Amino acid sequence: MEPRAAQVQRRERLGRQQEDRPSREGEPHSGGAECPGGVGGNAEVHRGPDLVQWTQHMQAVKTQLLEQAQGQLMELLDQAMWEAVQAYPLQDRPVPSVPPDSLRKTREPSLGKRKVFIIRKSLLDELMEVPHFRTIYHMFVAGLCVFIISTLAIDLIDEGRLMMEFDLLTFSFGQLPLALVTWVPMFLSTLLVPYQALRLWERPQSGGAWTLRVGLGCLLLAAHTVVLGILPVHVAVEYQLPPASRCVLVFEQVRLLMKSYSFLRETGPGTLWARGGEGIRAPSFSSYLYFLFCPTLIYRETYPRTPNVRWNYVAKNFAQALGCVLYACFILGRLCVPVFANMSQEPFSTRALVLSIMHATLPGIFMLLLIFFAFLHCWLNAFAEMLRFGDRMFYRDWWNSTSFSNYYRTWNVVVHDWLYSYVYQDGLWLLGGRARGAAMLGVFLVSAVVHEYIFCFVLGFFYPVMLLLFLVFGGPLNFTMHDRRTGPAWNVLMWTLLFLGQGIQVSLYCQEWYARRHCPLPQTTFWGLVTPRSWSCHT
């Protein structure tokens, strides 16, 4: 730092320069009367030195201000350090450091964090505005056109005429009216029972049989759970519903159960613990009815709404969902059925199993993308638009994930919000805010069991491929491939594992499906139902 005496001398020198400049500017210019042009020339000559002097003066002022600020800051820091040293007790103890929990709290959400709904578009709708991304969508549409052309060409060559047979589609959606009729009592039970149970739990202002009303509400909820749990299973088994019709029942069964729980979880505690006369108002029936149809599993009495309905957008999304169903039928019919239809009748070999898994990776990843686009984007956006539901974030950019923990959070935001709110956070609350690993493991167990139940319901047999993939591979990958793994290589690894996982599922489930058709059990036993038939059906 420059000595203070030098600073004083420089300020005095700058002051003398400022005092001398006006006197020089007032002196007459030689030759100014004889030559008019000389006046302008002398002005230009003097203007140059004045501008240079003014610039030098401002530079000196800036330097002086910076030096003064630096000196004052150093004095403040020295004083603060001296006071800290004087206040620190004179005993042997380690230097205090930043607690690790504080850093973890900045990364992990708080225990009481709640879902906040805002008006926002789906990510694919935003990306479709980019021409480069829209071209990728056009490529998938072109692939569907190629499948249709190949089907017509094969029919023309083999049959001698053009015929579009949708045997797989008609088989999969067989007895759909029966599934829709079964849905009606399931929906009516969900519409009436949870809301009526909440009204029974309201504490009256005066004395009364409130305990009896609470018990009656719990009995109604138990009956409601039995109806949702047994009725669709009974209809599917009794009438041998095909896979797509079973999908309608099991998805609605799980959805209505999750919505019922969310409604009671959000409104029940306040109603049960409210004292009589406090004016706790039950939510309106219209808000509950709206919640049963809107594309979210988290109950709120109000949601952000869009101003109007774009019916052309609704029709476009339903048409795209139907196109995805046709696309999936073409993929299964052309890439899976010819490979796996007779595989169970051939001798088992490791080579054939590995080749079948590798062959199934491409149709498997196509099925994953079609399910994502048809349901999470088209179907949910269509209902959101019809109901003017504003928050369209049903998924995030899961395709950019570099870790499986991020993939699980972003693939299906609708289900993730429910698991996070009612399994993870409630588990942390029961554990006293500790053991986050145990709460996360509970989320994995619930998700794995429900996914395996859905596969078992749809396919009609128990083959725990999904359960093992979730618990044996999904759990360890969630803890090893965490969010600190970044970079393109980790994204490539995640996609490679997704390809292999989808190939394993498609291959093993298709083999088991055809093995149970080719090798039926002579008599139905428990072990015969739970033992994979594809392990022994090789004739």
C-alpha positions as CSV (number, residue, x, y, z in Angstrom):
1,M,0.0,0.0,0.0
2,E,1.3,3.5,-0.8
3,P,2.5,5.6,2.2
4,R,0.1,8.3,3.4
5,A,2.7,11.1,2.8
6,A,2.9,10.3,-0.8
7,Q,-1.0,10.3,-1.0
8,V,-1.1,13.8,0.5
9,Q,1.6,15.1,-1.9
10,R,-0.3,13.7,-4.9
11,R,-3.6,15.3,-3.8
12,E,-1.9,18.7,-3.4
13,R,-0.3,18.4,-6.9
14,L,-3.7,17.5,-8.4
15,G,-5.3,20.5,-6.6
16,R,-2.6,22.9,-8.0
17,Q,-3.3,21.6,-11.5
18,Q,-7.0,22.2,-11.1
19,E,-6.3,25.8,-10.0
20,D,-3.9,26.6,-12.8
21,R,-6.2,25.2,-15.6
22,P,-8.9,28.0,-15.5
23,S,-6.2,30.8,-15.6
24,R,-4.6,29.2,-18.7
25,E,-8.0,28.9,-20.4
26,G,-8.6,32.6,-19.8
27,E,-5.4,33.8,-21.5
28,P,-5.7,35.3,-25.0
29,H,-4.6,33.2,-27.9
30,S,-1.9,34.6,-30.2
31,G,-3.0,35.4,-33.7
32,G,-6.7,35.0,-32.9
33,A,-7.7,38.4,-34.3
34,E,-5.9,38.1,-37.5
35,C,-6.8,34.6,-38.4
36,P,-10.3,33.3,-37.5
37,G,-9.3,29.9,-38.2
38,G,-6.5,30.1,-35.7
39,V,-9.1,30.4,-32.9
40,G,-10.5,26.9,-33.7
41,G,-7.0,25.5,-34.0
42,N,-5.9,26.9,-30.6
43,A,-9.1,25.5,-29.0
44,E,-8.4,22.1,-30.3
45,V,-4.8,22.3,-29.1
46,H,-5.9,23.2,-25.6
47,R,-8.8,20.8,-25.5
48,G,-6.5,17.8,-25.9
49,P,-4.3,18.5,-22.8
50,D,-7.4,19.4,-20.7
51,L,-9.0,16.0,-21.6
52,V,-5.8,14.2,-20.7
53,Q,-5.4,16.0,-17.4
54,W,-9.1,15.3,-16.5
55,T,-8.6,11.6,-17.3
56,Q,-5.5,11.5,-15.1
57,H,-7.4,13.2,-12.3
58,M,-10.3,10.7,-12.4
59,Q,-7.8,7.8,-12.4
60,A,-6.1,9.3,-9.3
61,V,-9.5,9.7,-7.6
62,K,-10.4,6.1,-8.4
63,T,-7.1,4.8,-7.0
64,Q,-7.5,6.9,-3.9
65,L,-11.0,5.6,-3.2
66,L,-10.0,2.0,-3.7
67,E,-7.0,2.4,-1.3
68,Q,-9.2,4.0,1.3
69,A,-11.8,1.3,1.0
70,Q,-9.1,-1.4,1.2
71,G,-7.6,0.2,4.3
72,Q,-10.9,0.4,6.1
73,L,-11.8,-3.2,5.2
74,M,-8.4,-4.4,6.5
75,E,-9.0,-2.5,9.8
76,L,-12.5,-4.1,10.2
77,L,-11.2,-7.6,9.5
78,D,-8.3,-7.2,11.9
79,Q,-10.6,-6.0,14.6
80,A,-13.0,-8.9,14.0
81,M,-10.2,-11.4,14.2
82,W,-8.8,-9.9,17.4
83,E,-12.3,-10.0,19.0
84,A,-12.8,-13.6,17.9
85,V,-9.4,-14.7,19.4
86,Q,-10.2,-12.9,22.7
87,A,-13.6,-14.6,22.9
88,Y,-12.4,-18.1,22.1
89,P,-11.8,-20.1,25.4
90,L,-8.2,-21.1,26.1
91,Q,-8.5,-24.8,26.2
92,D,-7.5,-27.7,23.9
93,R,-10.4,-28.3,21.5
94,P,-10.6,-28.8,17.8
95,V,-11.2,-26.0,15.5
96,P,-15.0,-25.8,14.8
97,S,-15.9,-26.8,11.3
98,V,-19.1,-26.8,9.2
99,P,-21.3,-29.7,10.3
100,P,-21.9,-32.2,7.5
101,D,-25.6,-32.3,8.3
102,S,-25.9,-28.6,7.2
103,L,-24.5,-29.4,3.8
104,R,-26.8,-32.4,3.5
105,K,-29.8,-30.3,4.3
106,T,-29.0,-28.0,1.4
107,R,-29.1,-30.9,-0.9
108,E,-31.9,-33.0,0.5
109,P,-35.5,-31.7,0.8
110,S,-36.9,-30.9,4.2
111,L,-39.1,-33.2,6.1
112,G,-42.2,-31.0,5.7
113,K,-41.9,-30.2,2.0
114,R,-45.2,-30.4,0.2
115,K,-46.0,-30.6,-3.5
116,V,-46.6,-27.1,-5.0
117,F,-48.7,-27.0,-8.1
118,I,-48.1,-24.2,-10.7
119,I,-49.1,-23.6,-14.3
120,R,-46.5,-25.1,-16.6
121,K,-46.3,-27.1,-19.8
122,S,-45.1,-30.6,-20.3
123,L,-41.5,-30.8,-21.3
124,L,-42.1,-32.5,-24.7
125,D,-44.6,-29.8,-25.6
126,E,-41.8,-27.2,-25.1
127,L,-39.3,-29.3,-27.0
128,M,-41.7,-29.9,-29.9
129,E,-41.4,-26.2,-30.6
130,V,-37.7,-26.8,-31.6
131,P,-37.5,-28.0,-35.2
132,H,-34.6,-30.3,-34.5
133,F,-36.5,-32.2,-31.8
134,R,-39.6,-32.3,-33.9
135,T,-37.7,-34.1,-36.5
136,I,-37.0,-37.0,-34.1
137,Y,-40.8,-37.2,-33.6
138,H,-41.3,-37.4,-37.4
139,M,-38.8,-40.2,-37.5
140,F,-40.9,-42.3,-35.1
141,V,-44.0,-41.5,-37.2
142,A,-42.1,-42.6,-40.3
143,G,-41.2,-45.9,-38.5
144,L,-44.9,-46.6,-37.9
145,C,-45.6,-45.9,-41.6
146,V,-42.8,-48.4,-42.5
147,F,-44.4,-51.1,-40.3
148,I,-47.8,-50.5,-42.0
149,I,-46.3,-50.7,-45.4
150,S,-44.4,-53.9,-44.6
151,T,-47.6,-55.5,-43.2
152,L,-49.5,-54.6,-46.4
153,A,-46.6,-55.9,-48.6
154,I,-46.4,-59.2,-46.7
155,D,-50.2,-59.7,-46.9
156,L,-50.1,-58.9,-50.6
157,I,-47.3,-61.4,-51.2
158,D,-48.7,-64.2,-49.0
159,E,-52.4,-63.8,-49.4
160,G,-52.5,-62.1,-52.8
161,R,-54.7,-59.3,-51.5
162,L,-54.4,-56.3,-49.2
163,M,-55.7,-57.0,-45.8
164,M,-55.0,-55.3,-42.5
165,E,-55.6,-57.9,-39.8
166,F,-55.3,-56.8,-36.2
167,D,-55.5,-60.1,-34.5
168,L,-53.2,-59.2,-31.7
169,L,-55.0,-55.9,-31.1
170,T,-58.5,-57.5,-31.0
171,F,-57.2,-60.3,-28.8
172,S,-55.6,-57.9,-26.3
173,F,-58.7,-55.7,-25.9
174,G,-61.2,-58.6,-25.9
175,Q,-64.0,-58.3,-23.3
176,L,-63.3,-54.6,-22.9
177,P,-67.0,-53.8,-22.2
178,L,-66.9,-56.2,-19.2
179,A,-63.8,-54.4,-17.8
180,L,-65.6,-51.0,-18.2
181,V,-68.7,-52.3,-16.5
182,T,-66.5,-53.6,-13.6
183,W,-65.0,-50.1,-13.3
184,V,-68.3,-48.5,-12.5
185,P,-68.7,-50.0,-9.0
186,M,-65.0,-49.4,-8.3
187,F,-65.4,-45.7,-9.1
188,L,-68.7,-45.3,-7.2
189,S,-67.1,-46.9,-4.1
190,T,-64.2,-44.5,-4.4
191,L,-66.5,-41.5,-5.0
192,L,-68.8,-42.1,-2.1
193,V,-67.0,-44.0,0.7
194,P,-63.9,-41.9,1.5
195,Y,-65.8,-38.6,1.4
196,Q,-68.6,-40.0,3.6
197,A,-66.0,-41.4,6.0
198,L,-64.4,-38.0,6.3
199,R,-67.8,-36.5,7.1
200,L,-68.4,-39.1,9.8
201,W,-65.1,-38.2,11.4
202,E,-66.1,-34.6,11.8
203,R,-66.3,-33.9,15.6
204,P,-69.7,-32.4,16.5
205,Q,-69.9,-29.1,18.4
206,S,-71.9,-30.8,21.2
207,G,-71.5,-34.2,22.8
208,G,-72.4,-37.2,20.8
209,A,-71.3,-40.7,19.7
210,W,-68.3,-39.4,17.9
211,T,-66.3,-42.6,18.6
212,L,-69.0,-44.7,17.1
213,R,-69.0,-42.5,14.0
214,V,-65.2,-42.9,13.7
215,G,-65.6,-46.6,13.9
216,L,-68.3,-46.6,11.3
217,G,-66.2,-44.6,8.9
218,C,-63.3,-47.0,9.4
219,L,-65.6,-50.0,8.6
220,L,-66.7,-48.2,5.4
221,L,-63.1,-47.7,4.4
222,A,-62.4,-51.4,5.0
223,A,-65.3,-52.4,2.8
224,H,-64.1,-49.9,0.2
225,T,-60.6,-51.5,0.2
226,V,-62.1,-55.0,-0.1
227,V,-64.2,-53.9,-3.1
228,L,-61.2,-52.4,-4.9
229,G,-58.9,-55.2,-4.0
230,I,-61.1,-58.3,-4.7
231,L,-63.6,-57.2,-7.4
232,P,-61.2,-56.6,-10.3
233,V,-59.2,-59.7,-9.5
234,H,-62.3,-61.9,-9.4
235,V,-63.6,-60.6,-12.7
236,A,-60.2,-61.0,-14.4
237,V,-59.7,-64.6,-13.2
238,E,-63.3,-65.7,-13.5
239,Y,-63.8,-64.4,-17.1
240,Q,-60.2,-64.9,-18.3
241,L,-59.8,-61.3,-19.4
242,P,-57.0,-60.7,-22.0
243,P,-54.0,-58.5,-21.1
244,A,-55.2,-55.0,-22.3
245,S,-58.5,-55.3,-20.6
246,R,-56.7,-56.4,-17.4
247,C,-54.5,-53.3,-17.8
248,V,-57.6,-51.1,-17.6
249,L,-58.7,-52.8,-14.3
250,V,-55.4,-53.0,-12.5
251,F,-54.4,-49.4,-13.4
252,E,-57.7,-48.1,-12.2
253,Q,-57.5,-50.3,-9.1
254,V,-54.1,-48.9,-8.1
255,R,-55.0,-45.3,-9.1
256,L,-58.2,-45.2,-7.1
257,L,-56.5,-46.7,-4.1
258,M,-53.7,-44.1,-4.2
259,K,-56.2,-41.3,-4.7
260,S,-58.3,-42.5,-1.8
261,Y,-55.3,-42.6,0.5
262,S,-54.1,-39.2,-0.6
263,F,-57.5,-37.6,0.1
264,L,-57.8,-39.1,3.5
265,R,-54.1,-38.4,4.3
266,E,-54.4,-34.7,3.4
267,T,-57.8,-34.1,5.1
268,G,-58.1,-36.8,7.8
269,P,-55.6,-35.6,10.4
270,G,-57.1,-32.1,10.6
271,T,-60.6,-33.4,10.9
272,L,-59.8,-36.1,13.5
273,W,-57.8,-33.8,15.8
274,A,-60.0,-30.7,15.5
275,R,-62.0,-29.8,18.6
276,G,-65.7,-29.3,18.4
277,G,-66.8,-25.8,17.4
278,E,-63.5,-24.9,15.8
279,G,-65.1,-24.5,12.4
280,I,-63.1,-27.2,10.5
281,R,-64.8,-27.3,7.2
282,A,-64.8,-30.5,5.1
283,P,-63.6,-30.1,1.5
284,S,-66.4,-29.6,-1.0
285,F,-67.6,-32.7,-2.9
286,S,-67.0,-31.0,-6.2
287,S,-63.3,-30.6,-5.3
288,Y,-63.0,-34.3,-4.5
289,L,-64.8,-35.2,-7.7
290,Y,-62.4,-33.1,-9.7
291,F,-59.5,-34.7,-7.9
292,L,-60.6,-38.2,-8.9
293,F,-60.3,-37.3,-12.6
294,C,-57.4,-34.8,-12.7
295,P,-54.0,-36.2,-13.6
296,T,-52.4,-36.1,-10.1
297,L,-52.3,-38.3,-7.1
298,I,-51.8,-35.5,-4.5
299,Y,-55.0,-34.0,-3.2
300,R,-55.5,-30.3,-3.0
301,E,-58.8,-28.5,-2.6
302,T,-57.8,-26.2,-5.5
303,Y,-55.4,-26.4,-8.4
304,P,-54.1,-23.9,-10.8
305,R,-56.4,-23.8,-13.9
306,T,-55.9,-22.8,-17.5
307,P,-58.4,-20.2,-18.9
308,N,-59.9,-22.4,-21.7
309,V,-59.9,-25.9,-23.3
310,R,-58.1,-26.5,-26.6
311,W,-60.1,-29.3,-28.1
312,N,-57.9,-29.7,-31.0
313,Y,-55.0,-30.4,-28.6
314,V,-57.2,-33.0,-26.8
315,A,-58.0,-34.7,-30.1
316,K,-54.4,-34.7,-31.1
317,N,-53.2,-36.3,-27.9
318,F,-55.9,-39.0,-28.0
319,A,-55.0,-39.7,-31.7
320,Q,-51.3,-40.0,-30.7
321,A,-52.1,-42.4,-27.9
322,L,-54.1,-44.6,-30.3
323,G,-51.2,-44.5,-32.7
324,C,-48.8,-45.7,-30.0
325,V,-51.1,-48.6,-29.3
326,L,-51.0,-49.6,-33.0
327,Y,-47.3,-49.1,-33.0
328,A,-46.9,-51.4,-30.0
329,C,-49.0,-54.1,-31.7
330,F,-46.9,-53.9,-34.8
331,I,-43.7,-54.2,-32.8
332,L,-44.9,-57.2,-30.8
333,G,-46.4,-58.9,-33.9
334,R,-43.3,-58.4,-36.1
335,L,-40.4,-58.5,-33.7
336,C,-41.5,-60.7,-30.8
337,V,-44.2,-63.2,-31.7
338,P,-42.2,-64.9,-34.5
339,V,-39.2,-65.3,-32.2
340,F,-40.8,-66.5,-29.0
341,A,-43.9,-68.3,-30.3
342,N,-42.1,-71.7,-30.7
343,M,-39.1,-71.1,-28.5
344,S,-40.5,-73.1,-25.6
345,Q,-40.8,-76.2,-27.9
346,E,-37.1,-76.2,-28.7
347,P,-34.4,-77.7,-26.4
348,F,-33.1,-75.2,-23.9
349,S,-29.6,-73.7,-24.4
350,T,-27.8,-70.8,-22.9
351,R,-26.9,-69.6,-26.4
352,A,-30.6,-69.4,-27.3
353,L,-31.5,-67.6,-24.1
354,V,-28.7,-64.9,-24.5
355,L,-29.6,-64.4,-28.2
356,S,-33.3,-64.0,-27.3
357,I,-32.4,-61.4,-24.7
358,M,-30.2,-59.5,-27.2
359,H,-32.9,-59.7,-29.8
360,A,-35.5,-58.3,-27.4
361,T,-33.5,-55.2,-26.4
362,L,-34.7,-53.2,-29.4
363,P,-38.4,-54.0,-29.1
364,G,-38.1,-53.6,-25.4
365,I,-36.8,-50.1,-25.5
366,F,-39.4,-49.2,-28.2
367,M,-42.1,-50.5,-25.8
368,L,-40.7,-48.4,-23.0
369,L,-40.7,-45.2,-25.1
370,L,-44.2,-45.9,-26.4
371,I,-45.6,-46.4,-22.9
372,F,-43.9,-43.2,-21.8
373,F,-45.2,-41.1,-24.7
374,A,-48.7,-42.7,-24.9
375,F,-49.5,-42.5,-21.2
376,L,-47.3,-40.0,-19.4
377,H,-47.5,-37.5,-22.2
378,C,-50.5,-38.0,-24.5
379,W,-53.1,-39.5,-22.1
380,L,-52.4,-37.3,-19.1
381,N,-52.1,-34.1,-21.2
382,A,-55.4,-34.9,-22.8
383,F,-57.2,-35.2,-19.5
384,A,-55.3,-32.2,-18.1
385,E,-56.5,-30.1,-21.0
386,M,-60.1,-31.2,-20.8
387,L,-60.1,-30.4,-17.0
388,R,-58.0,-27.2,-17.5
389,F,-55.5,-28.7,-15.0
390,G,-52.5,-26.3,-15.1
391,D,-49.6,-28.2,-13.8
392,R,-48.5,-30.5,-16.7
393,M,-45.1,-31.6,-15.2
394,F,-45.9,-35.4,-15.4
395,Y,-42.2,-36.2,-16.1
396,R,-38.9,-34.5,-16.3
397,D,-35.9,-35.0,-18.6
398,W,-35.3,-38.6,-17.5
399,W,-33.4,-39.3,-20.8
400,N,-30.6,-37.0,-19.7
401,S,-30.1,-38.8,-16.4
402,T,-26.6,-39.9,-15.5
403,S,-27.7,-41.8,-12.4
404,F,-30.6,-44.2,-11.7
405,S,-31.6,-42.2,-8.6
406,N,-32.3,-39.3,-10.9
407,Y,-34.0,-41.6,-13.4
408,Y,-36.4,-42.9,-10.8
409,R,-37.3,-39.4,-9.7
410,T,-37.9,-38.0,-13.2
411,W,-39.4,-40.9,-15.2
412,N,-42.9,-40.7,-13.6
413,V,-43.3,-37.6,-11.5
414,V,-46.9,-38.3,-10.8
415,V,-46.2,-41.6,-8.9
416,H,-42.9,-40.2,-7.5
417,D,-44.7,-37.4,-5.8
418,W,-47.1,-39.8,-4.1
419,L,-44.3,-42.1,-3.0
420,Y,-42.2,-39.2,-1.8
421,S,-45.1,-37.6,0.2
422,Y,-46.7,-40.6,1.7
423,V,-44.0,-43.3,1.9
424,Y,-40.7,-41.5,2.2
425,Q,-41.7,-38.4,4.2
426,D,-44.1,-40.4,6.4
427,G,-41.4,-43.0,6.9
428,L,-39.0,-40.3,8.0
429,W,-41.6,-38.9,10.4
430,L,-42.1,-42.3,12.0
431,L,-38.4,-42.8,12.3
432,G,-37.9,-39.4,13.9
433,G,-36.3,-37.7,10.9
434,R,-33.4,-40.1,10.8
435,A,-32.6,-43.2,8.8
436,R,-33.1,-41.7,5.3
437,G,-31.7,-44.9,3.8
438,A,-34.4,-47.0,5.5
439,A,-37.1,-44.7,4.2
440,M,-35.7,-44.9,0.7
441,L,-35.6,-48.7,1.0
442,G,-39.2,-48.6,2.0
443,V,-40.0,-46.7,-1.2
444,F,-38.2,-49.3,-3.3
445,L,-40.0,-52.2,-1.6
446,V,-43.5,-50.6,-2.1
447,S,-42.7,-49.7,-5.7
448,A,-41.2,-53.2,-6.5
449,V,-44.2,-55.0,-5.0
450,V,-46.8,-52.9,-6.8
451,H,-45.0,-53.2,-10.1
452,E,-44.7,-57.0,-9.7
453,Y,-48.4,-57.1,-8.8
454,I,-49.3,-55.2,-12.0
455,F,-47.3,-57.6,-14.1
456,C,-48.8,-60.6,-12.4
457,F,-52.3,-59.2,-12.8
458,V,-51.9,-58.3,-16.5
459,L,-50.1,-61.5,-17.6
460,G,-52.1,-63.9,-15.5
461,F,-49.1,-65.6,-13.9
462,F,-46.4,-65.0,-11.3
463,Y,-42.9,-64.7,-12.6
464,P,-40.9,-62.2,-10.4
465,V,-38.6,-60.8,-13.1
466,M,-39.6,-57.2,-12.4
467,L,-39.3,-57.8,-8.6
468,L,-35.8,-59.2,-8.9
469,L,-34.7,-56.4,-11.3
470,F,-36.0,-53.8,-8.8
471,L,-34.5,-55.3,-5.7
472,V,-31.3,-57.0,-7.0
473,F,-30.3,-54.4,-9.6
474,G,-32.4,-51.3,-9.1
475,G,-31.7,-50.8,-5.4
476,P,-27.9,-51.1,-5.6
477,L,-27.8,-49.0,-8.7
478,N,-29.8,-46.3,-7.0
479,F,-27.2,-46.0,-4.2
480,T,-24.1,-46.5,-6.4
481,M,-25.1,-44.5,-9.5
482,H,-26.1,-41.4,-7.5
483,D,-26.4,-37.7,-8.4
484,R,-22.7,-37.1,-8.1
485,R,-22.1,-39.3,-11.1
486,T,-22.1,-36.8,-14.0
487,G,-20.8,-36.8,-17.5
488,P,-21.7,-38.4,-20.8
489,A,-20.2,-41.8,-20.0
490,W,-22.7,-42.2,-17.1
491,N,-25.6,-41.4,-19.4
492,V,-24.4,-44.0,-21.9
493,L,-24.1,-46.5,-19.1
494,M,-27.6,-45.8,-17.9
495,W,-29.1,-46.2,-21.4
496,T,-27.1,-49.5,-21.9
497,L,-28.5,-50.9,-18.6
498,L,-32.0,-49.8,-19.7
499,F,-31.6,-51.6,-23.0
500,L,-30.5,-54.8,-21.3
501,G,-33.2,-54.6,-18.6
502,Q,-36.0,-54.2,-21.2
503,G,-34.5,-57.0,-23.2
504,I,-34.5,-59.3,-20.2
505,Q,-38.1,-58.5,-19.3
506,V,-39.5,-58.9,-22.8
507,S,-37.6,-62.1,-23.4
508,L,-38.4,-63.9,-20.2
509,Y,-42.1,-62.8,-20.0
510,C,-42.7,-63.8,-23.7
511,Q,-41.1,-67.2,-23.1
512,E,-43.2,-67.8,-20.0
513,W,-46.4,-66.6,-21.8
514,Y,-46.0,-69.2,-24.6
515,A,-44.7,-71.9,-22.3
516,R,-48.0,-71.7,-20.3
517,R,-49.9,-72.0,-23.6
518,H,-47.9,-75.0,-24.9
519,C,-47.5,-76.8,-21.6
520,P,-50.6,-76.5,-19.5
521,L,-50.7,-78.0,-16.0
522,P,-52.6,-81.4,-15.7
523,Q,-53.9,-80.1,-12.4
524,T,-53.8,-76.7,-10.7
525,T,-51.6,-76.6,-7.7
526,F,-50.0,-73.7,-5.8
527,W,-46.5,-74.6,-6.7
528,G,-47.5,-75.1,-10.3
529,L,-48.9,-71.5,-10.3
530,V,-45.8,-69.9,-8.8
531,T,-43.1,-72.0,-10.6
532,P,-42.0,-70.7,-14.0
533,R,-43.2,-73.0,-16.7
534,S,-40.6,-72.0,-19.2
535,W,-37.9,-73.8,-17.1
536,S,-39.4,-77.2,-17.8
537,C,-41.5,-76.8,-21.0
538,H,-39.0,-77.8,-23.7
539,T,-40.3,-80.7,-25.7
